[in-house]
Amino acid sequence: MAETAFKKRAAYLAHTLPELNKRIRARVAPPAKFIIGGLTIGQVLVLQYLADHHSATMTELATWANVALPTMTVTIQRLVKLGRVERVHDAQDRRVVKIQMTRQGKRECANYQAGVQDALEVLLATLKPQAQVQLEKALRVLEAIFT
């Protein structure tokens, strides 16, 4: 009986998580004014990664995004062309090239994150404080599972 309940929970998560991810992105995507220049969500996510990690190699970015290196190369080339990121040689090993955000990239990423936070604050305000705490606890459990 317990195994059946376990399998049902896993099946529920397998069905619900992708759909929930899609709904969350649709509800918290900030208005276009926060994404100047028409960046794709993939490009924005790369900027967010760089905001958290300061810089990364192409291989690190491709591994994190779970995409092929040529795919990440195209993404970075577009971001370089748009002035959002730059390639910088590593101070310790000049053969290593790191990708980091430009001032413009940092500014736009901060604007995007502020827009997401604003949207989340509106949604959270619809919940009672106890439900907000429950949501946070549930998200911490999910985070632990996927980390």
C-alpha positions in Angstrom: 0.0 0.0 0.0 2.8 2.4 0.9 4.6 1.7 -2.3 1.4 2.5 -4.3 1.1 5.9 -2.5 4.8 6.6 -3.2 4.4 5.8 -6.9 1.2 8.0 -7.1 3.2 10.9 -5.5 6.0 10.4 -8.0 3.5 10.3 -10.9 1.8 13.4 -9.6 5.1 15.3 -9.4 6.2 14.1 -12.8 2.9 15.5 -14.3 2.6 18.6 -12.1 6.2 20.0 -12.0 6.6 20.8 -15.7 3.1 22.3 -15.9 3.6 24.3 -12.7 6.9 25.6 -14.1 5.1 26.8 -17.2 2.4 28.5 -15.2 4.9 30.2 -12.8 6.9 31.6 -15.7 3.7 32.9 -17.3 2.5 34.6 -14.1 5.8 36.1 -12.9 7.3 37.1 -16.2 7.9 40.8 -15.8 6.5 43.2 -18.4 8.5 43.7 -21.5 9.9 47.0 -20.2 12.2 44.9 -17.9 13.7 43.0 -20.8 15.2 45.7 -23.1 16.3 44.4 -26.5 14.0 41.4 -26.6 16.2 38.9 -24.7 15.0 35.3 -24.7 14.3 33.6 -21.4 17.4 31.5 -22.0 19.5 34.6 -22.3 18.0 36.1 -19.2 18.7 32.9 -17.2 22.3 33.0 -18.3 22.5 36.6 -17.0 21.0 35.5 -13.7 23.6 32.7 -13.5 26.3 35.2 -14.1 24.8 37.5 -11.5 25.1 34.7 -8.9 28.6 33.4 -10.0 30.2 36.6 -11.3 31.8 34.8 -14.3 31.9 31.3 -15.9 33.5 29.5 -18.7 31.5 28.4 -21.7 31.7 24.8 -20.6 30.4 25.7 -17.1 27.5 27.6 -18.6 26.6 24.8 -21.0 26.8 22.2 -18.3 24.6 24.3 -15.9 22.1 25.0 -18.7 22.2 21.4 -19.8 22.7 22.3 -23.4 25.4 21.5 -25.9 28.5 23.8 -26.0 27.7 25.1 -29.5 24.2 26.1 -28.3 25.7 28.0 -25.4 28.2 29.6 -27.8 25.4 31.0 -30.0 23.6 32.3 -26.9 26.8 34.0 -25.6 27.7 35.4 -29.1 24.2 37.1 -29.2 24.6 38.5 -25.6 28.1 39.8 -26.5 26.7 41.4 -29.7 23.9 43.0 -27.6 26.5 44.3 -25.1 25.1 42.3 -22.1 28.2 40.1 -21.6 31.9 40.2 -22.4 34.7 37.6 -22.8 37.6 38.1 -20.4 40.8 36.2 -20.1 41.4 34.6 -16.7 44.0 36.4 -14.6 45.7 33.1 -13.6 45.6 31.3 -16.9 45.3 33.5 -20.1 44.2 30.5 -22.1 41.0 30.4 -20.1 38.2 32.7 -21.3 35.5 33.6 -18.8 32.1 35.2 -19.6 31.0 38.0 -17.4 28.2 40.6 -17.5 28.8 44.1 -18.6 27.3 47.1 -16.7 24.4 47.1 -19.1 23.9 43.3 -18.5 24.0 43.8 -14.8 21.5 46.7 -14.9 19.1 44.8 -17.1 19.4 41.6 -15.0 18.7 43.6 -11.8 15.6 45.2 -13.5 14.4 41.8 -14.6 14.9 40.3 -11.1 13.0 43.3 -9.6 10.1 42.7 -12.0 10.0 39.1 -11.0 10.1 40.0 -7.3 7.3 42.5 -7.8 5.1 39.9 -9.5 5.8 37.4 -6.7 5.0 39.9 -4.0 1.6 40.5 -5.7 0.9 36.8 -5.8 2.1 36.2 -2.2 -0.1 39.0 -0.9 -3.1 36.8 -1.9 -2.0 34.2 0.7 -2.5 34.3 4.4 0.8 34.5 6.4 0.5 30.9 7.5 0.1 29.8 3.8 3.2 31.9 2.9 5.2 30.0 5.5 3.9 26.6 4.3 4.8 27.5 0.7 8.3 28.5 1.7 8.8 25.3 3.6 7.5 23.2 0.7 9.9 25.0 -1.7 12.8 24.4 0.6 12.0 20.6 0.5 11.8 20.8 -3.3 15.1 22.7 -3.4 16.7 20.0 -1.3 15.5 17.2 -3.5 16.8 18.8 -6.7 20.1 20.1 -5.2 
